[in-house]
Amino acid sequence: MVLSVEEKIRYERQMMIAKWGESGQQKLKAATVFVAGAGGLGSPLLYYLAAGGIGTIRVCDFDSVEPSNLNRQILHSSSRIGMNKAESAQKTLNETNEFVDIQTITEKIHNANAAELIGNADVIVDCLDNFETRHVLNKISVEKRIPLVHAGVEGFRGQITFIHPPETPCLACFIPREVKKEKFPILGATPGVIGALQAMEVMKHLTGMG
């Protein structure tokens, strides 16, 4: 994956990181990342993946933008109310970085379609708000041995972990398959912090730096 002059200028500051360089940036350009959810966690994650130069970002979200999303889902705006979140994300990210291919999936993830939707992705990122679908992602992660970056948030706190089967335990090893789904409080800055950390984990893995 050859970098254009414009790309070298755009990514200059991160390419200055020790052991990153042009080869690390080329790895990002060659990568495909599957992102499940374009909401609170997905917003900062997707901004930074696009800004960082991930070649192909596959955004999956069947939901539509609602007014109550806007305190934390910064990919979207009042003018996008009623618009599908994946398509709204694509619109925003295309303006963020024209060198990145943003692909949208507006289907709901379930056992029957997850493997096909994820396809040949190099990393799966969990930006969901329910554990039922998280365990569907985890199943594909284990079967295909694709790394999964899991995160969850509530109120002022969040959790994040990098799962890399078979080197690490999988999500089902430490989080029950049945977790009660309920409406929870959330400050917008919380997924902002955790989603940004997810982006960092994705790029560290793809460049071979962690």
C-alpha positions in Angstrom: 0.0 0.0 0.0 1.9 3.1 -1.3 1.2 6.3 0.6 0.6 9.4 -1.5 2.4 12.7 -0.8 -0.8 14.1 0.7 -1.1 11.0 3.0 2.5 11.3 4.2 1.8 15.0 5.1 -1.5 14.1 6.9 0.0 11.3 9.0 3.4 12.8 9.6 3.1 13.3 13.3 2.0 9.7 14.1 4.6 8.3 11.7 7.2 10.1 13.9 6.4 7.6 16.7 9.3 5.2 17.2 8.9 2.0 15.1 5.7 3.3 13.4 7.1 5.1 10.4 5.9 4.7 6.8 5.7 0.9 7.1 3.3 1.2 10.1 1.1 3.6 8.2 1.0 1.3 5.2 -0.3 -1.5 7.5 -3.1 0.8 8.6 -4.0 1.7 5.0 -4.1 -2.1 4.1 -6.3 -2.9 7.1 -10.1 -3.5 7.3 -11.8 -2.8 10.7 -15.3 -3.9 11.5 -17.1 -1.6 13.9 -20.3 -2.7 15.5 -22.2 0.4 16.6 -22.0 4.0 15.6 -23.2 5.5 18.9 -21.5 6.7 22.0 -18.4 4.5 21.8 -18.5 4.3 18.0 -18.4 8.1 17.6 -14.9 8.8 19.0 -13.6 5.5 17.8 -14.6 6.0 14.3 -13.4 9.6 14.2 -9.9 8.5 15.3 -9.7 5.4 13.1 -10.6 7.6 10.1 -8.3 10.4 11.1 -5.5 7.8 11.7 -5.8 6.4 8.2 -7.4 2.9 8.5 -7.9 1.9 4.9 -11.3 0.3 5.1 -13.8 0.9 7.9 -16.9 -1.2 7.9 -19.6 0.5 10.1 -22.6 -1.6 11.2 -25.6 -0.1 12.9 -29.3 -0.7 12.1 -30.5 2.1 14.5 -31.5 5.7 13.6 -30.4 9.0 15.2 -32.6 10.2 18.0 -32.5 13.5 20.0 -31.5 11.7 23.2 -28.4 10.4 21.5 -26.8 13.8 20.9 -25.3 14.3 24.4 -22.7 11.6 23.5 -22.9 10.5 19.9 -20.8 13.2 18.4 -20.8 11.7 14.9 -24.3 12.9 14.5 -26.2 16.2 14.7 -29.7 17.6 15.0 -30.0 17.7 11.2 -29.5 13.9 11.1 -32.5 13.0 13.3 -34.2 9.9 11.8 -31.2 9.0 9.6 -29.5 5.6 9.9 -26.5 5.9 12.2 -24.1 4.0 9.9 -25.0 6.3 7.0 -24.8 9.4 9.2 -21.3 8.2 10.3 -20.2 7.7 6.7 -21.3 11.2 5.8 -19.3 12.7 8.7 -16.2 10.5 8.2 -16.0 11.2 4.5 -15.5 14.8 5.4 -12.9 13.8 8.0 -10.6 11.9 5.7 -11.1 11.4 2.0 -8.4 8.7 1.8 -10.4 6.2 3.9 -13.1 3.9 2.5 -16.2 4.0 4.8 -18.5 1.1 4.1 -22.0 1.0 5.7 -24.1 -1.9 6.9 -27.6 -1.1 8.1 -28.5 -4.7 9.2 -28.9 -5.9 12.8 -26.2 -8.3 13.8 -27.3 -11.8 14.7 -26.0 -15.4 14.6 -27.1 -16.0 11.0 -25.4 -13.0 9.4 -22.5 -12.1 11.7 -19.8 -14.1 9.9 -20.8 -12.7 6.5 -21.0 -9.1 7.8 -17.6 -9.2 9.5 -16.1 -11.0 6.5 -12.3 -10.6 6.2 -11.9 -7.8 8.8 -8.5 -7.7 10.6 -10.1 -6.4 13.9 -13.6 -6.4 15.3 -14.6 -3.5 17.5 -17.5 -3.8 20.0 -19.2 -0.4 20.4 -22.5 -2.0 21.4 -24.9 -1.4 24.2 -26.1 -5.0 24.8 -24.3 -8.2 25.7 -26.5 -10.5 23.6 -25.0 -9.1 20.4 -21.5 -8.8 22.0 -21.5 -12.5 22.4 -22.4 -13.0 18.8 -19.3 -10.9 17.9 -17.3 -13.0 20.4 -18.3 -16.2 18.7 -17.1 -15.1 15.3 -13.9 -13.7 17.0 -13.1 -17.1 18.4 -14.1 -19.1 15.3 -12.1 -16.9 12.9 -9.4 -15.9 15.4 -10.0 -12.2 14.7 -9.0 -9.9 17.6 -12.0 -8.2 19.4 -11.7 -4.9 21.2 -14.5 -4.9 23.7 -15.6 -1.8 25.7 -18.6 -0.8 27.8 -19.6 2.4 29.6 -22.1 3.6 32.2 -22.3 6.9 34.1 -18.7 8.1 34.8 -17.0 4.7 34.3 -16.0 2.4 31.5 -14.2 -0.8 30.8 -12.0 -1.9 27.9 -10.1 -5.1 27.0 -8.3 -6.5 24.0 -9.3 -10.1 23.2 -7.1 -12.1 20.9 -8.2 -15.8 20.6 -6.6 -18.2 21.3 -3.9 -16.2 23.1 -6.4 -14.7 25.6 -9.6 -15.6 27.3 -12.7 -14.8 25.2 -15.5 -12.5 26.2 -17.7 -15.4 27.4 -14.9 -16.5 29.7 -15.4 -13.5 32.0 -18.8 -11.9 31.1 -22.0 -13.9 31.5 -24.0 -14.7 28.3 -27.1 -13.3 29.9 -26.9 -9.8 31.2 -30.0 -7.7 31.9 -30.5 -5.0 29.3 -31.8 -1.8 30.7 -31.6 2.0 30.1 -28.5 3.3 31.9 -27.1 6.8 32.7 -24.2 8.1 30.7 -22.2 11.3 30.5 -21.0 12.0 26.9 -17.4 12.3 27.9 -17.3 8.8 29.3 -17.6 7.0 25.9 -15.4 9.8 24.5 -12.5 8.6 26.7 -13.1 4.8 26.3 -13.9 5.0 22.6 -10.6 6.8 22.0 -8.8 4.1 24.0 -10.4 1.5 21.7 -9.0 3.3 18.7 -5.6 3.3 20.2 -5.7 -0.4 20.9 -6.8 -1.1 17.3 -4.0 1.0 15.8 -1.4 -0.5 18.2 -2.3 -4.0 17.1 -2.4 -3.2 13.4 1.0 -1.6 13.4 2.4 -4.4 15.5 3.3 -2.0 18.4 1.2 -3.6 21.2 
